[in-house]
């Protein structure tokens, strides 16, 4: 993939028992801003689904760091694709706790996910009342 191309990686993982999602989010936002990465982090209990998007090499390096991070287990690559434009370009890293999504967050997330391929949208489907319900 040429260096100037945008890349989007989506993965799922399980968080370790003692992981503080807010602390991870703060570090992620800082690092992602430096690397030009945007995306969304969706959490339901210990289940994590995350979209990383930005410069190809930066996104690949971030995914490798995550896969090696002991706070994550069962890291599974769901999608790795070149994109023309960002789906979450205005979020340095949005945190969406599926159990605490506000109606406006749910609408924004559903709007962004509607553009993704169906198989990828299903990665965010947590059942009735989920961010993707009705998408």
Secondary structure, DSSP 8 states (H G I E B T S, - for coil): --TTSEEEEEEEEEE-TT--HHHHHHHHHHHHHHHT-EEEEEEETTEEEEEEEEEHHHHHHHHHHHHH-TTEEEEEEEEEEEESS-SSTT-SSEEEEGGG--HHHHHHHHHHHTTS-HHHHHTT--STT-TTTT-
